[in-house]
Amino acid sequence: MTIDIGNMSRGATINMARNPNTSSEVLEELLSNCDDDWDVKDGIAQHPNTSVKLLEKLSQDDDWDVRWRVARNPNTSSKVLETLAKDVNFHVMRAVARNTNTPDNALGQLAKEKNTRVRQYVARNPNTSKKSLISLWEVERLKPDDLVLYALFDNSLTPAWVKACIETIYPGVIS
């Protein structure tokens, strides 16, 4: 489908980028014609029909908010999420930690992140491995955060011995 973007109003272009029925082909055309429009990029980055290829391109955007929306998109590839896990913006890292497509090596890296909300979402991610959860516990032992400890305790994959340590050392966290 060919769209004459030049004859569309900015509002119509933004609405098309946000319309859940817009196809991936049209989204690609919108991005190629409006790649300097934040609202269009924002709509495409969070769109359920956005292709892996477009998400990869948008993951390199200068605007952290666009990268944040890419990190939240369930279509984002594990390769892109691995790259975004190294982003300098904690909002982006937090979204990567929440995405269930994020590979464990990236979650393990984020488990050592200084931002507590990033670590909290690593602890909440159902795909975080036992090894990464143990790494997270080692970070929390030194400088505990109640929300991270609670999420760590609540994760079904957290080893029993880590849960026992949390219960014993920080009993107020889980009560």
Secondary structure, DSSP 8 states (H G I E B T S, - for coil): ----GGGS-HHHHHHHHH-TT--HHHHHHHHHH-TT-HHHHHHHHT-TT--HHHHHHHTT-S-HHHHHHHHH-TT--HHHHHHHTT-S-HHHHHHHHH-TT--HHHHHHHTT-S-HHHHHHHHH-TT--HHHHHHHHHHHHHS--HHHHHHHHH-TTS-HHHHHHHHHH-HHHH-
